[in-house]
């Protein structure tokens, strides 16, 4: 399964929470509400959820895990002879 980068999830979650606070402070402000809903939609797409609240919860759970994203994983490389090669070697 392809997982999003934790740094991106953290950034989008912070953005969503900031707009959530703004929306709660000014619920009648159409611009604030629209931006909050847009940030929720982005988080839904990133986390594969249909509801912004579920997406935020999933993002928080994901950030608490020790799962590595593909960019953090370092595949073990083998030398042409089939032996382990030092990291960074071809």
MOKAPE-V892518 format. One record per pair of residues at least 12 apart in sequence whose ideal C-beta (glycine too) atoms are under 8 Angstrom apart, sorted by sequence separation. I is the first residue (numbers start at 1). J is the second residue. If there is no record, write none. Layout:
# MOKAPE-V892518
I/J ; I/J
This chain:
# MOKAPE-V892518
40/52 ; 43/55 ; 47/59 ; 77/89 ; 19/32 ; 22/35 ; 23/36 ; 43/56 ; 46/59 ; 74/87 ; 77/90 ; 22/36 ; 37/52 ; 40/55 ; 47/62 ; 19/35 ; 20/36 ; 40/56 ; 43/59 ; 19/36 ; 16/36 ; 19/39 ; 16/39 ; 15/39 ; 16/40 ; 16/42 ; 12/39 ; 15/42 ; 16/43 ; 12/42 ; 13/43 ; 12/43 ; 12/46 ; 16/52 ; 9/46 ; 8/46 ; 9/47 ; 17/56 ; 16/56 ; 4/46 ; 4/47 ; 13/56 ; 13/59 ; 12/59 ; 13/60 ; 10/59 ; 9/59 ; 13/63 ; 9/62 ; 10/63 ; 9/63 ; 6/62 ; 6/63 ; 3/62 ; 6/69 ; 3/67 ; 5/69 ; 4/69 ; 3/69 ; 5/71 ; 3/70 ; 2/70
